[in-house]
């Protein structure tokens, strides 16, 4: 067992040296998600989905599209792991998505699919020997892309897309990369990072200042989209913390600056059943602390607009949303 180093340093200033980390190649890694398992609009079988308010939400999305208002989609990483990358791209291509937001893990799974054609390692076994997340083909290029982008004043999502575009030979599956497709469509893909939560933060080459700079730019770009949201739509798929927290702050900033953001539509999609999610509940109810309930469904529409919570697996709800939008718009 490795011994800790110099104890003459004050306890409040001690930090671990990451230079000795062992990185591994992802080439022989077993991936739980691959390009071959991605769902394809119009090809993959999709189960039906129906819920109170679902059609009304779809009609509001179509109205926002026709009126040129923002349709913001926020995701957790499980959306990528469910094989839904092509659906996100299809939503964007057909005008049902004008801004994509995610956490750092979303960008990592997307990046890995682009270069490797697979992502999502088996964490329970990998954590046992410390190999979890130690993939040199992910850690080194992603941090390089972010640092290069930071020097050029780029946002996090933009920096990754620029890197993929500059190294096409390294990314044979870039056509299934969501942030690359958003870049090609001139749609912002913003990533909102909590430092220390992503595997690329484990790298000796990681520059936290560069990550903060790029993600900070992305936050301002997200705020720009939210500020235009009167008559627009915000949907969150499976982000339990980052998505709802970033949205609430951006909405507060927008209203503080005087932007009209009251006629808005919000929707949260998750597998968690909240029952009557619009009724007032107290601190003694665990559902009170579920951020999407407060920060997406209820608080943002307290003076106008409407919010919903839809229960279902992303592999069902996202294809159903895409299919129903096309049906209602007669595409």
C-alpha positions in Angstrom: 0.0 0.0 0.0 1.4 3.4 -1.0 2.2 5.7 1.9 1.1 9.3 2.1 3.8 11.9 1.6 5.2 14.9 3.4 3.2 15.6 6.6 5.0 18.9 7.2 2.4 20.6 4.9 -0.6 22.1 6.8 -3.6 19.8 6.6 -5.7 22.4 4.9 -3.3 22.5 1.9 -2.5 18.8 1.3 -3.5 17.5 -2.1 -3.0 14.2 -3.9 -0.4 14.1 -6.7 -2.1 12.6 -9.8 1.1 12.3 -11.9 1.5 8.6 -11.1 -1.9 7.4 -12.3 -1.9 4.4 -14.6 -4.0 4.8 -17.7 -5.3 2.0 -19.8 -6.3 1.6 -23.4 -10.0 1.5 -24.1 -9.4 -0.7 -27.2 -10.1 -3.9 -25.4 -12.7 -2.5 -22.9 -16.1 -4.1 -22.8 -18.7 -1.5 -23.6 -22.4 -1.8 -22.5 -23.5 0.6 -25.3 -22.3 0.4 -28.9 -23.0 2.0 -32.2 -24.8 -1.2 -33.2 -27.3 -0.8 -30.3 -28.3 2.8 -31.1 -32.0 3.3 -31.8 -32.7 4.7 -35.3 -35.8 6.9 -36.0 -38.0 5.2 -38.6 -36.2 1.9 -38.2 -36.2 0.8 -34.6 -39.4 -0.5 -33.1 -40.8 1.9 -30.6 -43.4 1.2 -27.9 -46.4 3.5 -27.6 -46.6 6.1 -24.9 -49.5 8.2 -23.7 -49.9 10.4 -20.6 -52.1 13.3 -19.6 -50.8 16.5 -21.2 -48.5 14.8 -23.6 -50.3 15.9 -26.7 -50.6 19.4 -25.3 -46.9 19.5 -24.7 -46.3 18.4 -28.3 -48.6 21.1 -29.7 -46.8 23.7 -27.7 -43.5 22.5 -29.1 -44.8 22.7 -32.6 -46.1 26.2 -31.9 -42.7 27.3 -30.5 -41.1 25.9 -33.7 -43.4 27.8 -36.0 -42.9 31.0 -34.0 -39.1 30.7 -33.9 -39.0 30.3 -30.1 -36.4 28.2 -28.2 -36.9 24.6 -27.6 -34.3 23.6 -25.0 -33.6 20.0 -24.2 -31.6 19.1 -21.2 -30.3 15.6 -20.7 -28.6 13.4 -18.2 -26.0 10.9 -19.4 -28.4 8.0 -19.3 -30.1 9.4 -22.4 -26.9 8.6 -24.4 -26.5 5.3 -22.7 -30.1 4.4 -23.7 -28.9 4.6 -27.3 -30.9 7.7 -28.2 -28.2 9.8 -29.9 -29.8 9.6 -33.3 -33.2 10.7 -31.9 -31.6 13.8 -30.4 -30.0 14.6 -33.7 -33.3 14.0 -35.6 -35.2 16.3 -33.2 -32.7 19.0 -33.9 -32.7 18.5 -37.7 -36.5 18.8 -37.8 -36.6 21.9 -35.6 -37.9 20.4 -32.4 -34.7 21.1 -30.5 -32.8 24.4 -30.7 -30.4 24.1 -27.7 -29.0 20.9 -26.2 -27.7 21.1 -22.6 -26.1 18.3 -20.6 -23.6 17.4 -17.8 -20.0 16.3 -18.3 -20.9 12.6 -18.5 -23.1 13.3 -21.5 -20.1 14.7 -23.4 -17.9 11.8 -22.4 -20.2 9.1 -23.6 -20.8 11.0 -26.8 -17.0 11.5 -27.3 -16.3 7.8 -26.7 -19.0 6.7 -29.1 -17.4 8.9 -31.7 -13.9 7.5 -31.5 -14.5 4.0 -30.2 -18.0 3.1 -31.3 -18.8 2.1 -27.7 -19.1 3.5 -24.3 -20.3 2.7 -20.7 -17.9 0.4 -18.9 -18.9 -1.9 -16.2 -18.3 0.3 -13.1 -18.8 -2.3 -10.3 -15.8 -4.4 -11.4 -13.7 -1.5 -12.7 -13.8 0.4 -9.4 -12.4 -2.6 -7.5 -8.9 -2.2 -9.0 -8.9 1.6 -9.7 -9.2 1.2 -13.5 -12.6 2.9 -13.6 -12.4 5.8 -16.0 -8.7 5.5 -16.6 -8.9 5.4 -20.4 -6.1 7.3 -22.2 -8.0 7.7 -25.5 -10.8 9.5 -23.6 -8.9 11.4 -20.9 -6.0 12.8 -22.9 -7.8 14.0 -26.1 -10.8 15.4 -24.2 -8.6 17.5 -21.9 -6.5 18.5 -24.9 -9.6 19.6 -26.8 -10.9 21.6 -23.8 -7.6 23.3 -23.1 -7.2 24.2 -26.8 -10.7 25.6 -26.8 -10.1 27.6 -23.6 -7.2 29.4 -25.3 -9.5 30.4 -28.2 -12.4 31.5 -26.0 -14.6 28.6 -26.9 -17.4 27.0 -24.9 -17.0 23.4 -23.7 -19.3 21.8 -26.3 -17.9 23.9 -29.1 -14.3 23.0 -28.2 -15.1 19.3 -28.4 -16.8 19.7 -31.7 -13.9 21.7 -33.1 -11.5 19.0 -32.0 -13.5 16.3 -33.6 -13.7 18.3 -36.8 -9.9 18.9 -36.8 -9.1 15.1 -36.3 -11.6 13.3 -38.5 -9.4 10.1 -38.7 -9.6 9.7 -34.9 -13.4 9.7 -34.9 -14.8 7.2 -37.4 -18.3 7.4 -35.8 -18.6 11.1 -35.6 -21.9 11.0 -37.5 -23.5 9.5 -34.4 -21.9 12.1 -32.1 -24.6 14.4 -30.8 -22.4 17.5 -30.0 -20.8 17.2 -33.5 -24.2 17.1 -35.2 -25.3 20.1 -33.1 -22.2 22.0 -34.2 -22.9 21.1 -37.9 -26.5 22.4 -37.5 -25.3 25.6 -35.7 -27.2 24.6 -32.6 -25.6 25.3 -29.2 -24.6 22.2 -27.2 -23.6 23.4 -23.8 -22.2 21.3 -21.0 -22.5 22.3 -17.3 -19.7 20.8 -15.3 -19.4 20.0 -11.6 -15.6 19.7 -11.0 -14.6 16.3 -9.8 -17.6 14.4 -11.1 -16.3 13.3 -14.5 -13.6 10.7 -15.4 -11.6 13.2 -17.4 -11.0 15.0 -14.1 -9.0 12.0 -13.1 -6.3 12.7 -15.7 -2.9 14.2 -14.9 -3.4 16.4 -18.0 -6.7 17.9 -16.7 -6.7 21.6 -16.3 -9.6 22.5 -14.0 -9.3 26.2 -14.9 -9.7 25.5 -18.6 -12.8 23.3 -17.9 -14.2 26.1 -15.7 -13.6 28.7 -18.4 -15.2 26.7 -21.2 -18.2 25.6 -19.1 -18.6 29.2 -17.9 -18.9 30.3 -21.5 -21.5 27.6 -22.0 -23.5 28.8 -19.1 -23.8 32.3 -20.6 -24.8 30.7 -23.9 -27.5 28.7 -22.1 -28.7 31.9 -20.4 -29.0 33.5 -23.8 -31.4 30.8 -25.0 -33.4 30.9 -21.7 -33.7 34.7 -22.0 -35.5 34.2 -25.4 -37.9 31.6 -24.0 -41.2 33.5 -23.8 -43.4 31.3 -25.9 -40.7 28.6 -25.8 -40.2 25.2 -24.2 -37.7 23.6 -21.8 -37.6 19.9 -21.4 -35.4 17.9 -19.1 -34.7 14.2 -19.5 -33.2 12.5 -16.5 -30.9 15.2 -15.1 -31.8 15.2 -11.4 -29.4 17.9 -10.3 -27.4 19.8 -12.9 -30.2 20.4 -15.4 -32.8 21.8 -13.0 -30.3 23.9 -11.0 -28.7 25.5 -14.1 -32.1 26.2 -15.6 -33.4 27.9 -12.4 -30.3 30.2 -12.2 -30.5 31.1 -15.9 -34.2 31.9 -15.6 -33.5 34.1 -12.6 -30.8 35.9 -14.5 -33.1 36.4 -17.5 -35.9 37.9 -15.4 -33.4 40.0 -13.4 -32.2 41.6 -16.7 -35.7 42.3 -17.8 -36.3 39.6 -20.4 -39.9 38.5 -20.7 -39.8 34.8 -19.8 -43.2 34.1 -18.3 -45.2 32.5 -21.1 -43.1 29.3 -21.0 -43.7 25.6 -21.1 -41.6 23.2 -19.0 -41.6 19.4 -18.8 -39.6 16.9 -16.8 -39.2 13.3 -18.0 -38.1 10.6 -15.6 -38.9 7.1 -14.3 -39.8 8.5 -10.8 -43.5 8.7 -10.2 -44.4 11.9 -8.2 -48.1 11.4 -8.0 -49.9 14.7 -7.9 -46.8 16.7 -8.6 -48.5 20.1 -8.6 -49.9 20.0 -5.1 -48.0 21.8 -2.3 -45.9 19.5 -0.1 -43.8 20.1 3.0 -40.2 19.5 4.1 -41.2 16.1 5.6 -42.0 14.7 2.1 -39.0 13.3 0.3 -40.4 14.4 -3.0 -39.9 18.0 -1.9 -36.1 17.5 -2.3 -36.4 16.2 -5.9 -35.1 19.2 -7.8 -36.9 18.8 -11.1 -40.3 19.0 -9.3 -39.5 22.4 -7.9 -37.1 23.9 -10.4 -38.7 22.8 -13.6 -42.3 21.8 -13.2 -43.6 24.2 -10.6 -41.5 27.3 -9.7 -40.7 28.5 -13.3 -44.4 28.7 -14.2 -45.8 30.1 -11.0 -46.7 33.4 -12.8 -47.5 32.0 -16.2 -47.0 29.1 -18.5 -47.4 25.4 -17.7 -45.3 22.6 -16.4 -45.6 18.8 -16.5 -43.9 15.7 -15.1 -44.0 12.7 -17.4 -43.1 9.2 -16.1 -41.4 6.7 -18.3 -38.1 5.2 -19.6 -36.2 7.5 -21.9 -36.0 4.7 -24.5 -39.8 5.0 -24.6 -40.5 8.7 -24.1 -38.0 10.3 -26.4 -39.0 8.2 -29.5 -42.6 8.7 -28.6 -42.1 12.5 -28.4 -40.4 12.5 -31.8 -43.0 10.3 -33.4 -46.0 12.2 -32.0 -44.5 15.6 -33.0 -44.2 14.3 -36.6 -47.8 12.9 -36.5 -49.3 16.1 -35.2 -47.3 18.2 -37.7 -48.1 15.7 -40.5 -44.5 15.3 -41.5 
